[in-house]
Every structure is written in structure tokens, then in C-alpha cells.
Amino acid sequence: MRPRPDDFAAEDALAGNGDTPAGGVSRRGFFRGAGAVGLATAVSGFALARDAGAADAVADGTPEQIHLTWGEDPASTVHVSWASAAQAVHPRVHFGHSAGRERVLPAVQRTYTDGLNGQTVFTYHAKLEGLEPDAVVHYSVTADNDGKAAKPFAATFRTARRGRHAFRFTSYGDLATPNTSWVLSSVQSRYAVQAVERFEPLFHLLNGDLCYANLNPASQPAVWADFGNNMQASASQRPWMPCPGNHEIEFDNGAQGFDSYLTRFALPHNGSEFPGRWYSFRVGSVFFVSLSADDVIYQDGGPFVGGPNPLAPAASTGNVPIEPGTSFYVRGYSKGAQTRWLEETLARAQRDDDIDWIVVQMHQDAITSSATGNGADKGLREAWLPIFDRYGVDLVVCGHDHDYERSWPIRGCNHGAGRDAVTGAQVETLQPRPVATAPSHDGSFDTSHGTVHLVLGGGGTSAPLDVYGTDPADGLPQAKVFTKPNRPIPGATAGVYVRNAADALEDAIWSARRDTGTGYGIAVFDVDPGERGGKTSITIRYYHAPGADKVPTPDYELFETVVLAKQRADKHGW
């Protein structure tokens, strides 16, 4: 049975053993051992049936998994979204800037039926428009069959201000759930959500691999529900803006496998036939772009049936068994539409004198020197890094590798700097070129000369990966790079398939700082608009959770502070 949110309290007593599943193999060890062959190997050898306890004992329209996202204009538009165990009757939001001026807005229902276990999921979305900028909005969500109708869920949020102003946002990826029954979940996931509330940002960026439901194929909707109810502690009070990662891709759930993700999140429009996969929004003088990196990467990292048995969906779905050796590889799914949109969108942002900063969010990494994680991807370097250079992207935040790494400002690339991981032959990796390896005289980095990348994969997954590559010849940082697809191939055992690790190595000359103490952390960004005619800055503080690799902890400590600074884009004041 899917635990209710209050059932998680009992797990705290087991926090010391929470990362060890039945059989005595730690989840961290499982991740490292399975990474090269595909994690779905561990869950592919059984037929799926609908989770008998996926719905609560009395299923009704009581709202749960309540969360906020920005609309196209964060100063005036916010989406309120939720789910319910059964179809809601007359779902609605009551909202207003004060108790005496309340409005009621019906919610729009979105549903999908999980392609593996056959469970139908009901979600609801209300787009609150015409809100006042920089205002506290009170809201509540309910339905005619809300089991808590006498005291419905209620919370507040704040809209963004217009014009240049100071604000804070936070970011990490790879969150998972606090329910350690699920593969790659950890109690640390709850503490990561609490950490967002500790820093009270205006909003949070969630950089992909939200809950790893596709590693729990018999129970995907239940995993999503545990994720949503955990996230609600923060996301019901401030927008959480996600991007899809490889673990949001699910068999038999839509053309790219994103139906679970897309049904749950209401996101700004991108004007294409692929709504919700990528989008942009602006707060103050900062322009944010969220991307779906699986469209351009080489790594085959989606769901994967390792064998030896097929993955058999529940009979009620009508879907056929998925044979061993099958992976859901979506590289190129937009046929270039996302990249064209990205270039057009960044070109407009570059021309806008009211925009000082461009921040990109995506899941996979163009730079990472993790030794036990996935590695960097040449597909990102080919498709998007030249566009980031052309239009002056200042900051890129990612996840994917479950650690923290910061690059120097980079622009352009060095050719012929890679070598084959097996043969040592020269390989083209498009090695990113650092343009500065020390801060300027005032201690800041000027991102008008290069883009800073952050790997922020330390949300809450049970597989922290804080071990980094080192070149044995000189002891300097070394990175793995995917330069071609690692499609499934037959393994050493008959009927079992594997996916190889990254195929190339390069010197990580772009790596500025790596956290070897723990894989968990949260980045806090404070935007200072500065004075007209002067400089603007973003101060980045990264907080990590020492000891969390062994025992989950709510204690986060400052690891490093970095300041990005540049001239404001406006020429005529405010």
C-alpha cells in the first residue's frame, strides 16, 4: 500500500538503515554496480499488476500533492495544481489578496492511465491570473467530495515584483521520495524539501529526475504520489519549476514517456507541439530557460529492460510485454524544434535591455568529472553550448550526477583533447575552454566573458556520488564523456543486456570546485540588481549536508560562496 504522508514519520527511526534494501545491498552500491548496465535490470524480471493499495482505503476527491508553478508572467500568474485519489467533483480554488476579497476558480482536470500498472491518475490545475505584483495571495483547494471540506487545505504564496529588484531562488536536482521502499529514495529527500523552506526563496528550480518512478515500474503512480506529497511541504507555498530528466521517461506513457510529468505540472507555454518539455519565464532582470536535454544528448539513460525476462504490463493496459534489451531512447524527438526555439528565445533576451542575466536549467551535464556517476555529454556541447556562448548565457544549473561541481567560466572549446576510454586513441570531445581560472580583483567572476556551470544533483536520492575522476598520470581532474550513444548490447549472461559507460576521457580543465565530503546539498542564489550605470550580481551559496551519505540529516552547512558580477544591460536607468 502506498504510505500516506504521515506514515513517513515512522521512517525516521530507521534512517540509519534506510538506504539498505532487502538483501543487504546498499542503494548506493546498487546504483554504482548497475549504472553501466541500466538500473531497470534490477526491476525487469517480473510481470506487473496494478498496485492494490495505490489508492487510499476510501478514495475521494481530497486534494493532495499540492504545488505551485509560475505562469508566463510570474508577477501576475500562478498555477495551483494537485491530485486526488479518485476523480474530484467540482474541484476549485478559492483565492484572494485578503480574506474579504476572495474569488473562486474552477480547476481543469488532466488524467492519464499508467501504461504499466493501469492505474488512472487524476490531477487538477487552476491558472490564477490578474494577481497583483509582489503580493501575498491566500488560497485554498477543495472539491464537493473533499474528505477535508470542513477544513480544506490552505496556504499562501507571494507573486514576483515587476522591474529590477532583489530576490532569491534555490536549486537542486535528483530529489526522489522519503519512502525508502522505492528504488533510489531516501529520507534525505524530506530534509531537502525542508532545506528549501529554511532559505525561503521566491521559487525553486528542480533540475530533473524528480522521483525515479521509472525504476519502480509496478508502482509508478504511487512513487509520484509520495514525491508530490513530500514536495507539497514547500511547493504549496512557493513555485517549484521543474525540468524533465531521463527518469521522467516511462514506458507506454506517451510519445516521449513524459505523460506522468506533463499531467502533473502546468508550465509556461513554449508555442510548439511539445508543450511542457521546455519553457521560459522572467523574474526581475533575470531570464530563466528550462530545457529537455534528453532531446540532444548521446547517453541512453531512459528506462531499460536488462533481462533476462520481459517487462509485462498489467493485462488491463492492453500493452504488450517489453522485451529484454529494450530502452526508451528519445534523442532527437523534437527534430530540432527545441534548439530552434532556444536560439530564438535567447536572441530576444539578449536584445532586451531589461534583462541582465540569463540562467538555463537542464538535467544532464555538459561538464562533470564524477567518477562514479554518468559523465558529461558531447551532445549538449554540440547542440547548445555554442548557442549559450552566442547569446551570453551566464549560468547553467543541472543535476544528473549526484554531487556538486562548479566550473570556471567557459566559452568555446578545445579540439582533439579527448581520448578513447579503452584504446587511448584521440577522440573529439569538444572540451570546454575556461576563460578565467581565478576571480577578478573584487573576488567575482564576470560572466559576460563565459558561462558558469553548476552540477547540483544532491537533492535526496539514496545514491550520493561524491567521488571524482583523477588522471593517474598527473593527479589532475579527469572527466568521462559520452561522444556516441551507449545503446543496449548483449551482456556476459545469455538474455541479459547492458549499456556501457561513457566512451571517452578528457582533462577536466574547466573544473573549479568539487565537493568530496557529501553528495547532498542545495544552492541558494541572491540576485542584486545594483545601481543604474553600475554592476549587478548574483551571489551563489552552496550548502551541503555532511554525514548525510551515511545517515540522513536535516543539517546543511555552507560549503562555498561565489559571486557572479557584470555590468547592467540597461543604458537609461530603471
VOGU-3710 file (C-alpha; in Angstrom, 3 decimals, decimal comma):
1> mrprpddfaa> 0,000/0,000/0,000  1,226/3,498/-0,755  2,078/5,183/2,542  0,176/8,319/3,446  2,298/11,452/4,061  2,011/10,978/7,850  3,352/7,412/7,556  6,799/8,837/6,793  7,291/9,735/10,451  7,974/6,096/11,268
11> edalagngdt> 10,817/6,002/8,752  12,912/8,478/10,715  13,552/5,782/13,312  15,069/3,674/10,528  17,125/6,458/8,965  20,385/4,711/9,696  19,295/1,666/7,694  17,002/3,433/5,270  19,398/3,131/2,348  19,694/-0,647/2,598
21> paggvsrrgf> 17,023/-2,653/0,791  16,228/-6,305/1,378  19,215/-8,495/0,623  21,716/-6,281/2,403  22,998/-4,399/-0,680  23,072/-0,654/-0,116  21,229/1,509/-2,615  24,443/3,422/-3,180  26,257/0,206/-4,020  23,350/-0,901/-6,182
31> frgagavgla> 23,481/2,330/-8,159  27,196/2,104/-8,788  27,064/-1,557/-9,684  24,110/-1,183/-12,015  24,961/2,144/-13,616  26,740/0,691/-16,633  24,053/-1,853/-17,394  20,918/0,154/-16,697  19,068/0,289/-13,409  15,929/-1,276/-14,858
41> tavsgfalar> 17,834/-4,568/-14,924  17,045/-4,875/-11,237  13,292/-4,496/-11,703  12,640/-6,089/-15,065  12,202/-9,728/-14,098  8,530/-9,779/-13,136  5,072/-9,192/-14,554  3,358/-6,028/-13,395  -0,005/-5,881/-11,690  -1,963/-2,871/-10,577
51> dagaadavad> -0,839/-1,812/-7,103  -3,708/-2,985/-4,891  -3,020/-0,242/-2,362  -2,276/2,546/-4,824  -5,429/4,382/-3,773  -6,309/5,205/-0,186  -8,788/2,982/1,650  -11,569/5,470/0,880  -10,730/7,113/-2,439  -12,323/10,522/-2,908
61> gtpeqihltw> -11,543/13,986/-4,247  -9,464/15,167/-1,303  -6,610/17,307/-2,713  -3,057/16,065/-2,220  0,334/16,676/-3,887  -0,475/20,399/-3,959  2,094/22,565/-5,716  2,569/25,909/-7,451  4,273/26,863/-10,713  4,727/30,234/-12,404
71> gedpastvhv> 2,630/31,205/-15,379  4,007/33,200/-18,287  4,239/36,328/-16,077  5,324/35,474/-12,506  4,217/38,934/-11,340  0,581/38,203/-12,154  0,036/34,500/-12,927  0,482/31,338/-10,857  -0,770/27,798/-11,461  -2,182/25,882/-8,498
81> swasaaqavh> -2,059/22,126/-9,145  -2,930/18,995/-7,205  -4,045/15,387/-7,469  -6,697/13,263/-5,787  -7,034/9,527/-5,219  -10,352/9,461/-7,101  -11,982/11,832/-9,542  -12,860/15,129/-7,875  -16,316/16,637/-8,151  -16,309/20,378/-8,864
91> prvhfghsag> -12,605/20,902/-8,000  -11,855/24,554/-7,319  -9,519/27,137/-5,820  -10,594/29,956/-3,505  -8,060/32,783/-3,589  -7,539/36,455/-2,926  -5,153/39,102/-1,669  -7,207/39,464/1,506  -9,830/37,409/3,281  -12,589/39,825/2,285
101> rervlpavqr> -11,936/39,760/-1,469  -11,999/36,086/-2,320  -12,538/34,666/-5,787  -13,402/31,113/-6,821  -11,883/29,487/-9,887  -12,801/26,029/-11,234  -9,874/23,698/-11,892  -9,201/21,890/-15,156  -8,821/18,124/-14,926  -5,939/16,255/-16,557
111> tytdglngqt> -5,716/12,472/-16,443  -3,630/9,635/-17,777  -3,669/5,893/-17,262  -0,302/4,461/-16,355  0,879/2,274/-19,218  2,445/-0,344/-16,953  0,114/-0,893/-13,993  -3,116/0,504/-15,455  -3,899/2,992/-12,689  -5,719/6,163/-13,739
121> vftyhakleg> -4,292/9,350/-12,221  -6,445/12,443/-11,671  -4,809/15,889/-11,489  -6,249/19,402/-11,364  -4,927/22,786/-12,404  -6,185/26,307/-11,855  -4,460/29,253/-13,514  -4,696/32,270/-11,224  -4,387/35,382/-13,400  -4,613/39,108/-12,778
131> lepdavvhys> -2,764/38,889/-9,465  -1,070/41,941/-8,036  2,738/42,031/-8,288  4,753/41,487/-5,105  1,644/40,483/-3,201  0,789/37,746/-0,732  -2,030/35,590/-2,087  -4,158/33,396/0,176  -5,678/30,293/-1,400  -7,406/27,037/-0,570
141> vtadndgkaa> -8,246/23,991/-2,711  -11,250/21,744/-2,343  -13,959/19,749/-4,127  -17,518/18,632/-3,423  -16,148/15,203/-2,455  -13,207/16,576/-0,456  -12,895/14,475/2,695  -11,461/17,539/4,433  -14,038/20,014/3,118  -14,764/21,293/6,619
151> kpfaatfrta> -11,167/22,488/6,792  -9,686/22,367/3,278  -6,004/22,722/2,529  -4,973/26,398/2,615  -1,691/28,229/2,152  -0,181/31,490/0,870  2,382/32,462/-1,750  3,988/35,658/-2,986  3,988/36,881/-6,580  7,114/38,342/-8,189
161> rrgrhafrft> 7,762/42,067/-8,395  7,995/43,909/-11,680  11,163/45,651/-12,772  14,646/45,210/-11,390  14,651/44,019/-7,801  16,481/41,784/-5,386  15,179/38,250/-4,939  16,271/34,751/-4,001  15,858/31,399/-5,700  17,187/27,946/-4,868
171> sygdlatpnt> 18,038/24,858/-6,886  18,938/21,182/-6,877  18,030/18,096/-8,877  17,556/14,365/-8,263  15,139/14,583/-5,342  13,424/11,135/-5,079  10,996/10,479/-2,179  11,329/9,837/1,566  9,753/6,373/1,175  12,720/4,016/1,249
181> swvlssvqsr> 10,599/1,209/-0,204  11,216/2,769/-3,605  14,438/2,304/-5,555  16,755/5,322/-5,098  14,577/7,004/-2,451  15,945/8,232/0,874  14,751/10,070/3,974  17,172/12,806/2,878  14,549/13,748/0,305  12,333/15,102/3,074
191> yavqaverfe> 15,200/17,103/4,541  15,984/18,531/1,115  12,433/19,888/0,850  12,754/21,341/4,351  16,008/22,989/3,281  14,174/24,988/0,613  11,873/26,332/3,310  14,820/27,172/5,519  16,107/29,609/2,892  12,650/30,984/1,936
201> plfhllngdl> 13,280/31,633/-1,779  10,747/33,246/-4,056  10,830/29,986/-6,066  12,817/26,789/-6,522  14,342/25,171/-9,629  14,093/21,367/-9,627  16,641/20,136/-12,158  15,181/16,828/-13,322  14,995/13,235/-12,039  12,156/14,196/-9,766
211> cyanlnpasq> 11,249/10,833/-8,216  12,703/7,880/-10,202  9,274/6,343/-10,731  10,519/4,524/-13,828  12,836/2,448/-11,623  9,728/1,218/-9,774  7,622/0,157/-12,784  4,966/-1,782/-10,848  4,143/1,312/-8,793  4,919/4,402/-10,864
221> pavwadfgnn> 1,823/6,417/-9,794  2,446/5,594/-6,118  6,046/6,811/-6,368  4,862/10,040/-7,996  2,298/10,482/-5,213  4,931/10,086/-2,494  7,108/12,587/-4,316  4,246/15,066/-4,667  3,173/14,817/-1,042  6,756/15,347/0,109
231> mqasasqrpw> 7,257/18,304/-2,245  3,972/19,843/-1,066  5,616/20,994/2,186  7,416/23,651/0,148  5,836/23,716/-3,308  2,414/24,668/-1,928  3,961/27,900/-0,611  6,244/28,927/-3,471  6,523/27,843/-7,126  8,712/24,864/-7,917
241> mpcpgnheie> 9,831/24,963/-11,546  10,962/21,554/-12,865  12,656/20,266/-15,971  12,379/16,660/-17,184  15,252/14,239/-16,669  15,907/10,766/-18,008  13,983/9,203/-15,123  10,834/11,110/-16,087  10,759/8,950/-19,247  8,474/5,947/-18,723
251> fdngaqgfds> 7,485/3,023/-20,937  3,996/3,273/-22,506  3,352/6,745/-21,076  3,270/8,994/-24,117  5,354/9,605/-27,208  8,441/10,525/-25,173  7,316/8,810/-21,973  6,586/12,101/-20,202  2,853/11,670/-19,501  3,311/11,326/-15,725
261> yltrfalphn> 5,373/14,526/-15,659  3,247/16,529/-18,072  -0,040/15,583/-16,420  1,134/16,818/-13,031  2,824/20,106/-13,942  1,275/23,208/-15,505  4,129/25,174/-17,082  4,560/28,260/-19,300  3,769/27,726/-22,972  6,581/27,356/-25,492
271> gsefpgrwys> 4,413/27,752/-28,604  5,394/24,376/-30,050  3,750/20,984/-30,437  5,748/19,877/-27,383  4,222/21,871/-24,505  5,728/21,464/-21,060  9,016/19,929/-22,188  10,785/23,289/-22,326  9,768/26,838/-21,388  10,966/30,233/-20,190
281> frvgsvffvs> 9,939/32,869/-17,660  11,360/36,089/-16,270  11,652/37,405/-12,729  13,038/40,904/-12,351  16,077/41,259/-14,601  16,751/37,507/-14,748  15,548/35,418/-17,683  15,149/31,704/-16,970  15,143/28,984/-19,623  14,248/25,373/-18,808
291> lsaddviyqd> 15,258/22,668/-21,286  14,645/18,987/-22,010  18,189/17,725/-22,512  17,211/14,174/-23,496  16,349/15,679/-26,873  20,020/16,310/-27,704  22,203/14,100/-25,506  24,002/10,950/-26,647  23,601/8,988/-23,413  20,873/6,376/-23,467
301> ggpfvggpnp> 19,612/6,870/-19,919  15,851/6,309/-20,007  14,015/3,177/-18,829  15,710/-0,052/-19,821  14,779/-3,725/-19,642  18,009/-5,511/-18,858  16,530/-9,016/-18,863  16,520/-11,932/-18,840  12,727/-11,671/-18,577  10,486/-9,197/-20,395
311> lapaastgnv> 8,667/-6,410/-18,572  4,981/-7,364/-18,750  2,424/-4,553/-18,290  -0,806/-5,325/-16,478  -3,328/-7,028/-18,758  -5,795/-4,166/-18,286  -3,473/-1,805/-20,174  -3,557/-3,822/-23,389  0,164/-3,125/-23,788  2,466/-5,894/-24,954
321> piepgtsfyv> 5,460/-7,147/-22,944  8,638/-5,117/-23,345  11,453/-7,395/-24,428  14,900/-7,587/-22,829  17,383/-5,210/-24,416  14,728/-2,524/-24,953  15,446/1,039/-23,874  13,371/4,185/-24,378  15,829/6,420/-26,250  14,363/9,777/-27,292
331> rgyskgaqtr> 17,365/11,701/-28,657  16,137/13,957/-31,462  12,456/13,699/-30,534  11,692/17,358/-31,322  13,507/17,186/-34,701  15,352/20,398/-33,875  12,303/22,358/-32,696  13,673/22,820/-29,180  17,056/24,043/-30,387  15,425/26,498/-32,810
341> wleetlaraq> 13,184/27,756/-30,013  16,209/28,108/-27,724  18,128/30,229/-30,213  15,146/32,456/-30,989  14,319/32,859/-27,316  17,865/33,713/-26,268  18,257/36,124/-29,178  15,219/38,080/-27,937  16,536/38,036/-24,383  19,934/39,326/-25,466
351> rdddidwivv> 18,304/42,313/-27,186  16,208/43,203/-24,131  17,832/45,941/-22,052  15,650/44,984/-19,098  17,350/41,576/-18,868  20,720/41,434/-17,121  21,049/37,703/-16,540  20,246/34,513/-18,426  20,003/31,305/-16,370  19,484/27,905/-18,019
361> qmhqdaitss> 18,113/24,852/-16,244  18,519/21,335/-17,642  19,074/17,880/-16,196  22,132/16,343/-17,882  25,608/17,840/-17,791  27,920/19,425/-20,318  30,594/19,425/-17,615  31,048/16,869/-14,824  34,054/14,976/-13,553  32,150/12,467/-11,441
371> atgngadkgl> 33,988/9,139/-11,347  31,002/7,053/-10,254  28,223/8,954/-11,999  27,231/9,273/-15,631  29,670/11,727/-17,157  29,482/14,740/-19,445  27,665/14,615/-22,786  29,059/15,779/-26,101  25,508/16,162/-27,435  24,978/19,173/-25,187
381> reawlpifdr> 28,336/20,594/-26,209  27,462/20,264/-29,895  23,870/21,478/-29,832  23,593/24,062/-27,081  26,921/25,307/-25,755  27,636/27,333/-28,917  24,190/28,947/-28,517  24,911/29,690/-24,856  28,146/31,368/-25,978  26,482/33,307/-28,781
391> ygvdlvvcgh> 23,787/34,832/-26,596  25,686/35,267/-23,360  24,137/32,692/-21,029  25,535/33,440/-17,583  24,699/30,371/-15,545  23,643/26,760/-16,208  22,245/24,589/-13,395  21,974/20,817/-13,830  21,652/17,582/-11,887  22,121/14,002/-13,162
401> dhdyerswpi> 25,387/13,283/-11,347  24,558/13,220/-7,646  27,151/15,633/-6,355  28,294/19,250/-6,502  30,695/20,632/-9,068  31,311/24,177/-10,280  33,054/25,159/-13,472  35,199/28,130/-14,238  33,516/30,492/-16,715  33,774/28,688/-20,057
411> rgcnhgagrd> 33,447/29,800/-23,665  34,364/27,944/-26,825  36,168/24,617/-26,859  39,457/22,852/-27,459  39,508/20,276/-30,242  41,139/16,856/-30,127  41,602/16,896/-26,340  39,794/13,629/-25,573  40,855/10,024/-25,790  39,012/6,747/-26,062
421> avtgaqvetl> 38,418/5,277/-22,597  39,529/1,809/-23,766  42,115/2,257/-26,510  43,520/5,680/-25,648  43,073/6,858/-29,247  42,324/10,532/-29,804  38,595/11,369/-29,611  36,799/14,646/-30,236  35,027/15,675/-27,014  34,759/19,434/-27,688
431> qprpvataps> 36,476/20,081/-24,365  35,011/23,323/-22,888  37,606/26,066/-22,615  37,876/28,080/-19,370  38,258/31,829/-19,901  39,168/32,525/-16,276  40,657/30,316/-13,560  40,537/32,882/-10,776  38,086/35,606/-9,745  38,659/39,227/-10,691
441> hdgsfdtshg> 40,257/41,751/-8,333  36,964/42,229/-6,470  36,514/38,499/-5,913  33,776/37,985/-8,503  33,523/36,240/-11,858  32,404/38,309/-14,849  30,054/36,032/-16,770  29,910/38,367/-19,741  33,094/36,531/-20,759  31,935/32,959/-20,073
451> tvhlvlgggg> 29,229/30,725/-18,650  29,452/29,130/-15,213  28,005/25,598/-14,941  26,837/24,028/-11,679  26,138/20,331/-11,123  23,513/20,241/-8,362  22,454/16,596/-8,246  22,364/16,277/-4,466  18,641/16,593/-3,791  17,630/13,455/-1,939
461> tsapldvygt> 18,310/10,283/-3,912  19,791/7,377/-1,950  22,794/7,240/-4,300  25,110/10,184/-3,497  28,087/10,146/-5,855  30,771/12,377/-4,357  33,781/10,626/-5,898  35,529/12,410/-8,751  37,792/11,442/-11,619  41,545/11,899/-11,434
471> dpadglpqak> 44,093/11,412/-14,175  46,517/8,793/-12,829  49,350/10,344/-14,822  49,284/13,771/-13,141  46,639/13,664/-10,408  44,574/16,404/-12,041  40,788/16,292/-12,509  39,561/13,989/-15,249  36,114/13,615/-16,822  34,190/10,897/-18,636
481> vftkpnrpip> 32,341/11,985/-21,787  29,665/10,376/-23,938  30,564/11,051/-27,570  28,167/8,480/-29,044  25,031/6,567/-27,999  25,518/3,745/-25,496  22,649/1,620/-26,799  21,963/-1,786/-25,164  24,222/-4,647/-26,177  24,270/-8,317/-25,110
491> gatagvyvrn> 25,989/-8,873/-21,768  28,042/-11,784/-20,495  24,924/-13,732/-19,453  22,523/-15,070/-22,059  19,404/-12,939/-22,354  20,856/-10,081/-20,297  21,696/-6,726/-21,887  23,918/-3,888/-20,745  24,509/-0,227/-21,560  28,127/0,821/-21,446
501> aadaledaiw> 29,501/3,763/-19,529  30,869/6,919/-21,188  33,270/6,099/-24,011  35,854/8,901/-23,726  38,064/10,690/-21,202  39,360/14,259/-21,083  41,234/16,503/-18,667  38,652/18,477/-16,700  40,454/21,787/-17,133  37,117/23,540/-16,675
511> sarrdtgtgy> 36,516/22,172/-13,160  36,865/24,790/-10,430  35,436/23,143/-7,283  34,155/19,706/-6,275  32,568/18,602/-3,001  34,231/15,383/-1,850  32,573/15,477/1,573  28,991/14,593/0,691  26,754/14,176/-2,335  23,884/16,185/-0,832
521> giavfdvdpg> 23,290/19,924/-0,971  21,269/22,927/-2,070  22,327/26,055/-3,972  20,961/29,441/-2,875  21,074/32,365/-5,313  20,653/36,001/-4,245  20,139/38,469/-7,090  21,259/42,056/-6,504  20,101/44,399/-9,304  22,732/47,004/-8,418
531> erggktsiti> 22,528/50,683/-9,230  21,892/52,204/-12,644  25,064/52,614/-14,615  26,809/50,103/-12,362  27,085/46,379/-11,819  24,569/43,713/-10,925  25,464/40,479/-9,148  24,271/37,005/-8,226  25,730/35,594/-5,031  25,741/31,785/-5,006
541> ryyhapgadk> 25,952/29,990/-1,677  26,147/26,228/-1,785  25,141/24,410/1,394  25,920/20,725/1,812  24,805/18,120/4,364  27,905/16,491/5,919  27,268/12,943/7,080  24,111/12,513/5,039  25,812/9,936/2,828  25,683/7,586/5,837
551> vptpdyelfe> 22,773/8,854/7,946  20,128/11,297/6,621  20,386/14,687/8,306  18,458/17,978/8,273  21,664/19,915/8,945  23,068/21,830/5,976  26,298/23,836/6,242  27,874/26,437/3,962  30,379/24,847/1,581  31,331/27,773/-0,651
561> tvvlakqrad> 30,281/31,253/-1,746  30,765/32,501/-5,296  29,815/35,885/-6,730  28,925/36,475/-10,371  29,006/40,141/-11,406  28,650/42,136/-14,618  27,524/45,480/-15,999  23,799/46,025/-16,111  22,221/45,793/-19,544  20,154/48,977/-19,282
571> khgw> 21,542/52,194/-20,638  18,913/54,582/-19,361  18,377/53,681/-15,711  15,447/51,884/-14,184
//
